[in-house]
Amino acid sequence: MTTTGASETGIRGQADVLDALYGVILARKANPSDSSYTVSLFRKGIDTILKKMGEEAVEVVIAGKAGKREEIVYETADLLYHLLVLLGFYDIEPGEIYAELRRRFGVSGIQEKESRNK
């Protein structure tokens, strides 16, 4: 990840920062550098990316169980980054996820889940 802060780059909205990070991930994929952690994940392949996602998800669960706000925020950021790497691996734009969330908005979770089972 980059060290430039969101406020320094003009990123203000929640989706803006995810979109910007996704753009960096795709740029690293297109222009690999040996010093990039993102590139190392792409080179190691989908199994490594999924393993890292699983590790980060477990760390979020542990932080949530401990109830430590700062750890929850930190670990969730790690999980979101690795999720964006997964999306980048498959060239799935975050906008597709936003569209799916918009589709579900205002629909009962029970109803939405039942509609997938039909």
Residue, then its C-alpha position, 0 to 999 in steps of 0.5 A: m500500500t502507499t504511504t500517501g494519506a487520503s487527505e493528501t491525495g484529495i480522496r474524501g469519500q468512502a468509495d473514493v478511497l477504495d476506488a483509488l486503492y483498487g486503481v493502485i492495485l491494477a497499476r501494480k498488476a500492469n506494471p510489476s515491480d519487485s519491491s511491491y507487496t501487491v505484485s508479490l501476491f499476484r505472482k504467487g497466485i490465487d491460492t496465496i491471495l485467498k489464504k491472505m484473505g482468510e488470515e485477515a478475516v480471522e484477524v478481524v474476528i479476533a479483534g472483534k471478539a476482543g472489542k478493541r476498536e483500533e485493532i478492528v479498524y486496522e484489521t478491517a483495512d487489511l481485509l479490505y486491501h486483500l479483498l481488492v487484490l482478489l477483485g483485481f486478480y479477476d478484473i472485477e471493478p468495485g463498481e460491480i460490488y457497489a451496484e450489487l449492494r445498491r440492488r440489495f439496499g432496502v430489501s430484507g436480508i431474509q428476502e434477498k437470501e431466499s431470492r438466491n435460493k430459487 
